[in-house]
Structures are given as C-alpha cells and as structure tokens.
Amino acid sequence: MMHHADGGGRITGTKDENDDPIWFAEQCLSNALRLETYRADAEKVGDTELADLFGKAQSDSTKGAELAEGLLARRLGAR
C-alpha cells in the first residue's frame, strides 16, 4: 500500500525529545540481560567476586532503565 505525503505528512528529520531516553532504557535493559549471562557464567565456575561485580552492574543497568521509564511516563502523562 502506498501512502502519499500531504502537508502534514512530510518527514522533517527532527527527532522527538523522547528518542534519547527510549534509546537509553533499551540499552540499559539489553546490558542487564547480557550481565545476567556473565554473572551466571561466573557463578558456574565458582568466581563469586566476579559474579558479585556483574550482579551489581546488572542492578545499576536495571535502575537506569527504570529511571528513564519513569521520566518518560511523567513526560507522556503531562501531554
């Protein structure tokens, strides 16, 4: 199906102010998933020090995603 752009449908190239926090939240969640794998691998070999490091980093990544999601919820709720 083809769509023809009218006066309001042009692509301007400007980005939405929420693009960056959305990207940030996605990256944080992706990182948290990767760190879970690393943490589990460290636990399998008995390296508790490394497992703790990855667990703390995973927690920080999850917190970053939660902060970005909270900001987005406030901004979108205010519209």
Secondary structure as UniProt FT lines:
FT   TURN            7..8
FT   TURN            17..18
FT   HELIX           19..44
FT   TURN            45..46
FT   HELIX           48..77
//
